[in-house]
Amino acid sequence: MSIELLVMWGGFILASYAVVGNDAIQTLGTFISSNEKRPWYILWIFASVVLTFTLVYGWAVNQGDVSYARLERYPLPDPLAWYYLLPPMVLLSITRLGIPVSTSFMVLTFFNPENLASMMFKSVSGYFVALIAAIIIYLLVTNLLERKFMERPLTGLNKTVWSVFQVLSTGFLWSMWLIQDFANIYVYLPRELSLNELIVSLVIILTMLGIIFSARGGKIQEIVKVKTNTTDIRSATIIDLTYGIILYYFKELNNVPMSTTWVFIGLLAGRELAVRWRLGKLDSNAWKNVFLDLGKVTLGLFISIALVYIIRVVA
């Protein structure tokens, strides 16, 4: 096996674990929180089915391009040198600290720094769109729904119905996220995958996903757990549906890659502020948590960009 092939698949494996461990749990976090009593492998099977369908469908309709055209501006380097392994290795280290660093900025910018500005603009726009959308939605629904969710626990048939709604909303969200973030993982592989490459890559990603689910999300999951009532299936369903619609909007807008981390943080921030205000609990701690999360994601952005340029200079 050549050095370039080792770098290609080694980079793919590292990126798979880094992306799934950092970004995927931000997408599936409310699903995990609201299903803590279910065996982890049941949740993993569901997520794996959606992932497999989204990946295979993209491969079939896009002539082997599973990134849904988001890697058009990121050609595979020739040769693929050893130092291309450094971004996902750094990502793995940062993820363990619980910092929601952007895999899009870290990995894709390393392959093509010229697209940094457009990706940054789209990502930051995603934060404010999600923030405003969440504030408006939850100012409207908190009194109607969220207050009742906290006062009336789910039982019997209602619990079954809401479980179905959650599965549908989570499946929709998960597929929208995958379409955005497959680029961060598959940037290491050829832009047109053979059937064998597709199968091998799918097995690797599903394995990484299983590791993360068995750990119940890890450090990044803590961001979700501290938010108001995210462990309620009904609240989680509304969050996932809102998040999925926003990602669908940006998917249709253009094929510029974006950091879904910013959308995730913006959505949770807007929801937290609106819900607490409606419940009369909007205090300094709520604002502190919102700015703390924004500070983390901003720090992650600057760390990502700085490390990319440092690595490029050193390498």
C-alpha positions as CSV (number, residue, x, y, z in Angstrom):
1,M,0.0,0.0,0.0
2,S,1.4,3.4,-1.0
3,I,2.0,6.3,1.4
4,E,-0.7,8.3,-0.4
5,L,-3.3,5.6,0.1
6,L,-2.4,5.3,3.8
7,V,-2.8,9.1,4.2
8,M,-6.1,8.9,2.2
9,W,-7.7,6.3,4.4
10,G,-6.0,7.3,7.6
11,G,-7.3,10.9,7.1
12,F,-10.7,9.5,6.4
13,I,-10.8,7.4,9.6
14,L,-9.5,10.3,11.7
15,A,-12.0,12.8,10.1
16,S,-14.9,10.3,10.6
17,Y,-14.3,10.0,14.3
18,A,-13.6,13.8,14.7
19,V,-16.7,14.9,12.8
20,V,-19.0,12.3,14.3
21,G,-17.7,13.0,17.8
22,N,-18.0,16.7,17.5
23,D,-20.7,17.7,15.0
24,A,-23.0,14.7,14.8
25,I,-23.7,14.7,18.5
26,Q,-24.7,18.3,18.3
27,T,-27.3,17.2,15.8
28,L,-28.4,14.1,17.6
29,G,-27.9,15.5,21.1
30,T,-31.6,16.2,21.9
31,F,-32.4,12.7,20.6
32,I,-29.9,11.1,22.9
33,S,-31.0,13.2,25.9
34,S,-34.7,12.5,25.5
35,N,-34.0,8.7,25.1
36,E,-31.5,8.2,27.8
37,K,-33.4,5.1,29.1
38,R,-33.2,3.3,25.8
39,P,-30.3,1.0,25.0
40,W,-27.6,2.9,23.0
41,Y,-27.5,0.4,20.2
42,I,-31.2,1.0,19.4
43,L,-30.5,4.7,18.9
44,W,-27.4,3.8,16.9
45,I,-29.3,1.4,14.6
46,F,-31.8,4.2,13.8
47,A,-29.1,6.8,13.1
48,S,-27.2,4.2,11.0
49,V,-30.3,3.5,8.8
50,V,-30.8,7.2,8.0
51,L,-27.0,7.7,7.4
52,T,-26.8,4.7,5.0
53,F,-29.8,5.8,3.0
54,T,-28.5,9.4,2.7
55,L,-25.0,8.3,1.7
56,V,-26.1,5.7,-0.8
57,Y,-28.7,8.0,-2.3
58,G,-26.2,10.8,-2.8
59,W,-23.7,8.4,-4.3
60,A,-26.3,7.0,-6.8
61,V,-27.8,10.3,-8.0
62,N,-24.6,12.3,-8.1
63,Q,-22.5,9.8,-10.0
64,G,-20.4,8.8,-7.1
65,D,-20.2,12.2,-5.4
66,V,-21.4,11.6,-1.8
67,S,-20.7,15.3,-0.8
68,Y,-23.7,16.5,-2.8
69,A,-21.4,18.8,-4.8
70,R,-20.0,20.5,-1.7
71,L,-16.5,19.5,-2.6
72,E,-16.5,21.1,-6.1
73,R,-14.1,23.8,-4.8
74,Y,-11.9,21.4,-2.9
75,P,-10.0,19.2,-5.3
76,L,-8.1,16.2,-3.9
77,P,-4.4,17.2,-3.6
78,D,-1.9,15.5,-5.8
79,P,0.1,14.2,-4.0
80,L,-1.8,13.8,-0.8
81,A,1.0,14.5,1.6
82,W,1.3,13.2,5.2
83,Y,0.6,16.5,6.8
84,Y,-3.0,16.4,5.6
85,L,-3.5,14.0,8.6
86,L,-2.8,16.8,11.1
87,P,-6.2,18.7,11.0
88,P,-8.3,15.7,12.1
89,M,-5.7,14.7,14.7
90,V,-5.9,18.2,16.2
91,L,-9.7,18.0,16.0
92,L,-9.7,14.8,18.1
93,S,-7.7,16.5,20.8
94,I,-9.9,19.6,20.9
95,T,-13.1,17.6,20.9
96,R,-11.9,15.8,24.1
97,L,-11.9,19.2,25.8
98,G,-15.5,19.8,25.0
99,I,-14.9,22.8,22.7
100,P,-17.3,22.8,19.8
101,V,-14.7,23.5,17.2
102,S,-15.8,23.7,13.6
103,T,-14.7,20.7,11.6
104,S,-15.7,22.5,8.4
105,F,-13.2,25.4,9.1
106,M,-10.6,23.0,10.4
107,V,-10.6,20.4,7.7
108,L,-11.9,22.1,4.5
109,T,-9.9,25.3,5.0
110,F,-6.7,23.2,5.1
111,F,-7.6,21.8,1.7
112,N,-8.4,25.2,0.2
113,P,-8.0,28.4,2.2
114,E,-9.4,30.6,-0.6
115,N,-13.0,29.6,0.3
116,L,-12.7,30.6,4.0
117,A,-14.5,33.9,3.6
118,S,-17.6,32.5,1.9
119,M,-17.8,29.6,4.4
120,M,-17.4,31.9,7.4
121,F,-20.1,34.2,6.1
122,K,-22.6,31.4,5.6
123,S,-21.8,29.8,9.0
124,V,-22.1,33.0,11.0
125,S,-25.3,33.9,9.1
126,G,-26.6,30.4,10.1
127,Y,-26.1,31.4,13.8
128,F,-28.2,34.5,13.6
129,V,-30.9,33.0,11.4
130,A,-31.2,30.1,13.9
131,L,-31.1,32.5,16.9
132,I,-33.9,34.8,15.5
133,A,-36.0,31.9,14.2
134,A,-35.8,30.1,17.6
135,I,-36.7,33.2,19.6
136,I,-39.7,33.9,17.4
137,I,-40.9,30.2,17.4
138,Y,-40.5,29.7,21.1
139,L,-42.0,33.0,22.1
140,L,-45.1,31.7,20.3
141,V,-45.1,28.1,21.5
142,T,-43.7,28.3,25.0
143,N,-47.0,29.2,26.7
144,L,-49.0,26.8,24.4
145,L,-46.6,23.9,24.6
146,E,-43.4,24.1,26.6
147,R,-45.1,25.1,29.8
148,K,-47.6,22.1,29.4
149,F,-44.7,19.8,28.6
150,M,-43.0,20.6,31.9
151,E,-46.3,20.3,33.9
152,R,-47.7,17.2,32.2
153,P,-45.3,14.2,31.8
154,L,-45.9,11.9,28.9
155,T,-47.9,8.7,29.4
156,G,-49.6,6.0,27.4
157,L,-50.7,6.7,23.9
158,N,-49.4,10.3,23.9
159,K,-45.9,9.0,24.6
160,T,-46.1,6.6,21.6
161,V,-47.4,9.3,19.3
162,W,-44.7,11.8,20.3
163,S,-42.0,9.1,20.0
164,V,-43.1,8.6,16.3
165,F,-43.0,12.4,15.7
166,Q,-39.5,12.5,17.2
167,V,-38.2,9.7,15.1
168,L,-39.5,11.5,11.9
169,S,-38.1,14.9,12.9
170,T,-34.8,13.5,14.0
171,G,-34.5,11.5,10.8
172,F,-35.2,14.6,8.7
173,L,-32.7,16.7,10.7
174,W,-30.0,13.9,10.6
175,S,-30.3,13.6,6.8
176,M,-30.0,17.4,6.4
177,W,-27.0,17.5,8.6
178,L,-25.3,14.7,6.8
179,I,-25.8,16.4,3.4
180,Q,-23.9,19.4,4.8
181,D,-21.2,17.5,6.7
182,F,-20.3,14.6,4.4
183,A,-17.9,17.0,2.8
184,N,-15.9,17.3,6.0
185,I,-15.3,13.5,6.0
186,Y,-15.1,12.6,2.4
187,V,-12.7,15.4,1.5
188,Y,-9.9,12.7,1.9
189,L,-11.4,10.3,-0.7
190,P,-11.8,10.6,-4.5
191,R,-14.6,12.8,-5.6
192,E,-16.2,9.9,-7.4
193,L,-16.3,6.8,-5.2
194,S,-16.3,3.3,-6.5
195,L,-18.7,0.8,-5.0
196,N,-16.0,-0.8,-2.9
197,E,-14.8,2.6,-1.6
198,L,-18.4,3.4,-0.7
199,I,-18.9,0.2,1.2
200,V,-15.6,0.4,3.1
201,S,-16.2,4.1,4.0
202,L,-19.7,3.3,5.2
203,V,-18.5,0.6,7.5
204,I,-15.9,2.9,9.0
205,I,-18.4,5.7,9.6
206,L,-21.0,3.4,11.2
207,T,-18.3,2.0,13.5
208,M,-17.3,5.5,14.6
209,L,-21.0,6.4,15.2
210,G,-21.4,3.3,17.3
211,I,-18.5,4.3,19.5
212,I,-20.0,7.8,20.1
213,F,-23.4,6.4,20.8
214,S,-22.0,3.9,23.3
215,A,-20.4,6.9,25.1
216,R,-23.8,8.7,25.1
217,G,-22.4,11.6,23.2
218,G,-19.3,12.5,25.3
219,K,-18.2,16.0,26.2
220,I,-20.1,17.9,23.6
221,Q,-23.4,16.4,24.8
222,E,-23.1,18.5,28.0
223,I,-24.1,21.6,26.0
224,V,-27.5,20.1,25.3
225,K,-28.1,18.7,28.8
226,V,-27.9,22.1,30.5
227,K,-30.6,23.6,28.4
228,T,-34.2,23.8,29.7
229,N,-36.3,20.7,29.3
230,T,-34.3,19.2,26.4
231,T,-34.8,15.7,27.8
232,D,-38.6,15.9,27.1
233,I,-39.4,14.0,23.8
234,R,-41.9,16.7,22.8
235,S,-39.4,19.6,23.3
236,A,-36.6,17.6,21.5
237,T,-39.0,17.0,18.6
238,I,-39.6,20.7,18.1
239,I,-35.9,21.5,18.4
240,D,-35.0,18.9,15.8
241,L,-37.7,20.0,13.4
242,T,-36.7,23.6,13.6
243,Y,-33.0,22.8,13.2
244,G,-33.7,20.5,10.2
245,I,-35.8,23.2,8.4
246,I,-33.0,25.8,8.9
247,L,-30.4,23.4,7.5
248,Y,-32.7,22.6,4.6
249,Y,-32.9,26.3,3.8
250,F,-29.1,26.6,3.8
251,K,-28.8,23.4,1.7
252,E,-31.0,24.9,-1.0
253,L,-29.3,28.3,-0.8
254,N,-26.0,27.2,-2.4
255,N,-23.5,24.4,-2.2
256,V,-20.9,26.4,-0.2
257,P,-20.0,24.2,2.9
258,M,-20.9,25.7,6.3
259,S,-20.3,24.9,9.9
260,T,-23.5,23.4,11.3
261,T,-22.1,24.0,14.8
262,W,-23.0,27.7,14.5
263,V,-26.6,26.9,13.6
264,F,-26.8,24.4,16.5
265,I,-25.5,26.9,19.0
266,G,-27.7,29.7,17.7
267,L,-30.8,27.5,17.8
268,L,-30.2,26.5,21.4
269,A,-29.5,30.0,22.4
270,G,-32.6,31.5,20.9
271,R,-34.7,28.7,22.4
272,E,-33.2,29.1,25.9
273,L,-33.8,32.9,25.9
274,A,-37.4,32.7,24.7
275,V,-38.5,29.8,26.9
276,R,-36.9,31.4,30.1
277,W,-38.4,34.8,29.3
278,R,-41.9,33.3,28.9
279,L,-41.5,31.3,32.1
280,G,-40.3,34.3,34.0
281,K,-36.9,32.8,34.6
282,L,-34.7,34.9,32.3
283,D,-31.8,35.7,34.6
284,S,-28.1,36.4,34.4
285,N,-27.3,32.7,34.4
286,A,-29.3,32.2,31.2
287,W,-27.4,35.0,29.4
288,K,-24.2,33.7,30.8
289,N,-24.8,30.3,29.3
290,V,-25.7,31.8,25.9
291,F,-22.6,33.9,25.8
292,L,-20.5,31.1,27.1
293,D,-21.6,28.8,24.3
294,L,-21.1,31.6,21.7
295,G,-17.7,32.2,23.2
296,K,-16.8,28.5,22.9
297,V,-17.8,28.3,19.2
298,T,-16.1,31.5,18.4
299,L,-12.9,30.3,20.2
300,G,-13.3,27.1,18.2
301,L,-13.4,29.1,15.0
302,F,-10.3,31.1,15.7
303,I,-8.4,28.0,16.9
304,S,-9.4,26.2,13.7
305,I,-8.3,28.9,11.4
306,A,-5.1,29.6,13.4
307,L,-4.1,26.0,13.5
308,V,-4.8,25.6,9.8
309,Y,-2.3,28.3,8.9
310,I,0.2,27.2,11.5
311,I,0.1,23.6,10.2
312,R,0.4,24.8,6.6
313,V,3.5,26.9,7.4
314,V,5.2,24.3,9.5
315,A,4.4,21.4,7.1
